[in-house]
Amino acid sequence: NSAFYNTGLVSVKIPDGMTEIPHRLFEGCTYLKEIDFNQAEVLGNRAFAYCALESVTLADPIKEDNGAFEWCESLKEIVITTQNIKFDYDFTIPAIEKIVIGKDVLSVTSTYYQVLPSDFNNFVFEEGSRLEEFGLCSGLNITTIELPESVRRLSDYAFENCKNLTDIDDLLKGIEEIGDFAFARSALKSINIP
């Protein structure tokens, strides 16, 4: 689409009734720092690529992010408060420092091989988390991760290609279901399935 490509927009409010933000709609808006997603449920690929966003909150009714914030070099924090979200594309957000997952979020998953930069390791789960399903670590250089006790399912590809993840015994406590390829091509040497 690229309708507003490389314009001087500094803020955007998505109009009522618009549930999908098209591919590349605001790409290259290097002054864009504020977005009101309103009723958007799906964020299109590169919809906000190269924008000046520093923090983004993904709240209800957003359900799917298809790499909307690719190459937003100022974006340091993503806060997720929507109940269920699926990431479906490589983030390629070089400056990302933190992803905060709100206490009422139930599911954070990915359908793509790797959605975060490989050196990312700062997930913050709010106290009292009700998170039931998690799967955003594919391809990360993590050695360990502490998930909330409420997590019961590791989604497909959750820890695929995590070359430094060698011990998951603590991670598996309380897990009732493990998705396809969840630990494929990882560095696991042994596991103790509870």
Beta strands, then each sheet from edge to edge (+ up, - down):
strand 1: 11-13
strand 2: 20-21
strand 3: 34-36
strand 4: 42-43
strand 5: 55-58
strand 6: 64-65
strand 7: 77-80
strand 8: 84-87
strand 9: 98-101
strand 10: 107-110
strand 11: 123-125
strand 12: 133-134
strand 13: 153-154
strand 14: 177-178
sheet 1: 1+ 3+
sheet 2: 2+ 4+ 6+ 8+ 10+ 12+ 13+ 14+
sheet 3: 5+ 7+ 9+ 11+
end
